[in-house]
Amino acid sequence: MGISKWEHDVKGLLKAELSRKGISHSDLVERLAGIGVTVTKASVASKLSRGSFSAAFLLQCLRAIGCDHLMVGPN
């Protein structure tokens, strides 16, 4: 079974923020460690590839990369 539209959207949203800020998976792992979240590069890659991760993981990532505002929806 493939990922849902919602999973596809949230995956794209996080990947776009990482790309916009020039943050690699390795960088994200380091930044997450800086806020007390322990993950491996492989687990981050897997979560982003699958597109299915918790809202808590999304918020942790956004906090770790310094994303204070997020546009959700069509431009």
Phi, psi and omega in degrees: 000133180281177179280152180284168177301320181296316178297319178299316181296314182290324176299313180296321180299311181292317180297323179294318178296318178297316180295315181301324181266359179068037184254122179276172177299318179298317178299318181298318178302315180296317180293322176296319177300325180296339177252015175087016180252118182261116176219163176258161177300321180296320181289324176296313180301319180295314180299315182290328178290315180292320184083006179242108177211163185287160174298326179297317179295319178301312180295321177300315180297313181298319177295316183297327182266003177075031178272107182268335181227145183219127177267123179242122179120179182293150179284000000 
